[in-house]
Amino acid sequence: MANHKSALKRIRSNNAKRLLNRYQAKTTRTFVKRLRNTTDKAEAQELFKTVSGMLDKLAKKNVIHKNKAANNKSKLARFVNTLAAA
């Protein structure tokens, strides 16, 4: 167990940040799945803007690695470009 007040506070703040990071990462994964299941190109393009911003935010805050974010965005961009215009 922690012996200092500052260590106890650090434990509390780490837990709060961990929960927020997990929530944001899970939300982003849900949006990625929603984009992957989309068949309409116009809707996919709008979702891609949202998802790419979410991935960038996660990478900026070091929740995910910046190369993972870039890799996901690249794959999603290729997916959106292969969709036929409806």
Contacts in CASP RR format, 6 or more apart in sequence:
PFRMAT RR
TARGET T0000
AUTHOR 0000-0000-0000
METHOD contacts of the structure
MODEL  1
MANHKSALKRIRSNNAKRLLNRYQAKTTRTFVKRLRNTTDKAEAQELFKT
VSGMLDKLAKKNVIHKNKAANNKSKLARFVNTLAAA
2 8 0 8 1.000
2 10 0 8 1.000
2 11 0 8 1.000
21 61 0 8 1.000
21 63 0 8 1.000
24 54 0 8 1.000
24 57 0 8 1.000
24 58 0 8 1.000
24 63 0 8 1.000
25 58 0 8 1.000
25 63 0 8 1.000
25 64 0 8 1.000
27 54 0 8 1.000
28 51 0 8 1.000
28 54 0 8 1.000
28 55 0 8 1.000
28 58 0 8 1.000
31 47 0 8 1.000
31 50 0 8 1.000
31 51 0 8 1.000
31 54 0 8 1.000
32 51 0 8 1.000
32 72 0 8 1.000
32 76 0 8 1.000
34 47 0 8 1.000
35 44 0 8 1.000
35 47 0 8 1.000
35 48 0 8 1.000
35 51 0 8 1.000
35 76 0 8 1.000
35 79 0 8 1.000
35 80 0 8 1.000
36 76 0 8 1.000
36 79 0 8 1.000
38 44 0 8 1.000
38 47 0 8 1.000
38 83 0 8 1.000
39 83 0 8 1.000
39 86 0 8 1.000
40 83 0 8 1.000
40 86 0 8 1.000
41 80 0 8 1.000
41 83 0 8 1.000
41 84 0 8 1.000
41 85 0 8 1.000
41 86 0 8 1.000
42 85 0 8 1.000
42 86 0 8 1.000
44 79 0 8 1.000
44 80 0 8 1.000
44 83 0 8 1.000
45 80 0 8 1.000
48 76 0 8 1.000
48 77 0 8 1.000
48 80 0 8 1.000
51 73 0 8 1.000
51 76 0 8 1.000
52 73 0 8 1.000
52 76 0 8 1.000
55 64 0 8 1.000
55 69 0 8 1.000
55 72 0 8 1.000
55 73 0 8 1.000
56 69 0 8 1.000
58 64 0 8 1.000
58 69 0 8 1.000
59 65 0 8 1.000
59 66 0 8 1.000
59 68 0 8 1.000
59 69 0 8 1.000
59 70 0 8 1.000
END
